[in-house]
Amino acid sequence: MNRRNILSISGIVAFGLALLPGGAVGQQRSIKEQIVGVWTLVSFDSFDAGGTKIPNMEGRDVKGQYIFTDNGRMSFQIITEFPKLASNARLNSTPAEDKAVAHGVLSYFGSYTVSEADKIISLNIERSSFPNQIASNVKRVATFTGDELKLDNPGRLAGGRTVTVWRRVK
């Protein structure tokens, strides 16, 4: 075989590898394809308009889960650890217990769409533990790095921005 034939075969093989789905040289998957699944919280940070980090929850041991389905539905929960209710009855809590729960839970659900060109996920929040958040077209800028998803909320209701990082649950 001469050098020209080897180079031609190498080019054909490289082209074929590029067309393989999921291959290291394969085409980039869309945001819509990448986002579908269950995600667990890695970090949850809020910043004021000047960029200073500010608290976003009260409580310790913050945990979270985000679920995106392939038919455009989503569910989001971030919850801190807080003491059990003294009465063992959810509707018989004290004002202090109510405050702990209200300040330690952020949860919402609804639908979502993806703008591939802008890398933006638009949420239609149908219900939320924070009622002011119920709205259409709430935007999150999505960045994927391996099995991690970073969502940047530049339009935080209280001003500033919130950045969450999520890891895919396998």
C-alpha positions in Angstrom: 0.0 0.0 0.0 1.3 3.4 -0.8 1.2 6.5 1.4 -1.7 8.0 -0.5 -4.0 5.0 0.0 -3.1 4.8 3.8 -4.0 8.5 4.2 -7.3 7.9 2.3 -8.2 4.9 4.5 -7.3 6.9 7.6 -9.6 9.8 6.5 -12.5 7.4 5.9 -12.1 5.7 9.3 -11.9 9.1 11.0 -15.1 10.3 9.2 -16.8 7.0 10.2 -15.8 7.5 13.9 -17.2 11.0 13.9 -20.6 9.7 12.8 -20.8 7.1 15.6 -23.4 8.2 18.3 -21.9 8.5 21.8 -18.3 8.1 20.5 -15.5 10.3 21.8 -15.4 11.9 18.4 -19.2 11.7 17.9 -21.4 14.7 17.5 -22.4 16.8 20.5 -25.8 15.8 21.9 -28.5 18.5 22.2 -29.3 20.2 25.5 -32.7 18.5 25.4 -31.1 15.1 25.1 -28.5 15.8 27.8 -30.8 17.3 30.4 -33.3 14.4 30.6 -32.9 12.4 33.8 -32.5 12.7 37.5 -29.9 15.1 39.0 -28.7 15.5 42.6 -27.5 18.8 44.0 -23.8 19.6 44.2 -23.9 23.3 45.1 -26.4 26.1 45.5 -25.1 29.6 45.6 -26.8 33.0 45.5 -25.2 36.4 44.8 -26.4 39.9 45.2 -26.3 42.4 42.3 -22.7 43.3 43.3 -21.5 39.6 43.2 -21.3 39.1 46.9 -22.4 35.6 48.0 -25.6 35.7 50.1 -27.6 33.1 52.0 -30.4 31.4 50.0 -31.7 28.9 52.6 -31.8 28.5 56.4 -30.7 25.2 57.8 -27.9 22.7 57.4 -27.2 19.7 55.2 -28.8 21.1 52.0 -29.9 18.3 49.6 -31.6 18.6 46.3 -33.0 16.8 43.3 -34.0 18.0 39.8 -35.9 15.8 37.4 -36.3 16.5 33.7 -38.5 14.1 31.6 -38.2 13.5 27.9 -41.8 14.9 27.4 -40.9 18.4 28.8 -41.9 18.0 32.5 -39.7 19.0 35.4 -39.7 18.8 39.2 -37.2 20.6 41.5 -36.6 20.2 45.3 -34.0 21.7 47.6 -34.5 21.0 51.2 -32.4 21.5 54.3 -32.4 19.4 57.5 -34.6 20.8 60.3 -36.0 19.4 63.5 -39.1 17.1 63.4 -42.4 18.7 64.3 -43.2 18.3 67.9 -46.8 17.3 67.3 -46.2 14.7 64.7 -49.1 16.3 62.8 -48.1 18.4 59.7 -51.1 20.7 60.1 -50.5 21.3 63.9 -47.1 23.0 63.6 -45.9 25.9 65.7 -45.0 29.3 64.2 -41.3 28.5 64.7 -41.6 25.1 63.0 -43.5 26.8 60.1 -40.7 29.3 59.7 -38.0 26.6 59.7 -39.9 24.7 57.0 -40.6 27.8 54.9 -37.0 28.9 55.1 -35.6 25.4 54.5 -37.6 24.2 51.5 -37.7 25.3 47.9 -39.7 23.1 45.6 -41.5 23.6 42.3 -42.8 21.7 39.3 -44.1 22.4 35.8 -42.9 22.1 32.2 -39.8 23.2 30.4 -38.6 24.0 26.9 -35.0 24.3 25.5 -33.5 26.9 23.3 -30.5 25.1 21.8 -29.0 28.2 20.2 -28.9 30.2 23.5 -28.3 27.2 25.8 -31.4 28.4 27.8 -33.9 26.3 29.6 -37.2 28.1 30.0 -39.4 26.9 32.9 -43.1 27.2 33.2 -43.4 26.9 37.0 -47.0 25.8 37.7 -46.7 25.5 41.6 -43.9 26.4 44.0 -43.2 26.5 47.7 -42.3 30.1 47.0 -45.6 31.4 45.3 -43.9 34.5 43.9 -41.9 32.1 41.6 -45.0 30.8 39.8 -44.5 32.1 36.2 -43.8 31.2 32.6 -40.6 31.6 30.8 -38.3 31.6 33.8 -34.8 31.3 32.2 -31.8 29.2 33.2 -28.5 29.1 31.3 -27.3 25.5 31.0 -23.7 24.4 30.9 -22.7 20.7 30.8 -19.4 19.3 31.9 -19.3 15.5 31.8 -22.0 14.3 34.2 -22.5 17.8 35.8 -25.0 20.4 34.9 -24.6 24.1 35.9 -27.8 26.2 35.8 -27.3 29.9 36.1 -30.3 32.0 37.0 -29.4 35.6 36.1 -33.0 36.8 36.9 -33.3 36.0 40.6 -36.5 37.5 42.0 -34.8 39.1 44.9 -32.1 40.5 42.6 -28.7 39.2 41.7 -28.2 35.6 40.5 -28.4 32.0 41.7 -26.1 29.3 40.4 -26.8 25.6 41.0 -24.6 22.7 40.1 -26.1 19.2 39.6 -24.6 15.7 39.1 -26.5 13.1 37.1 -27.8 10.2 39.1 -26.7 7.0 37.5 
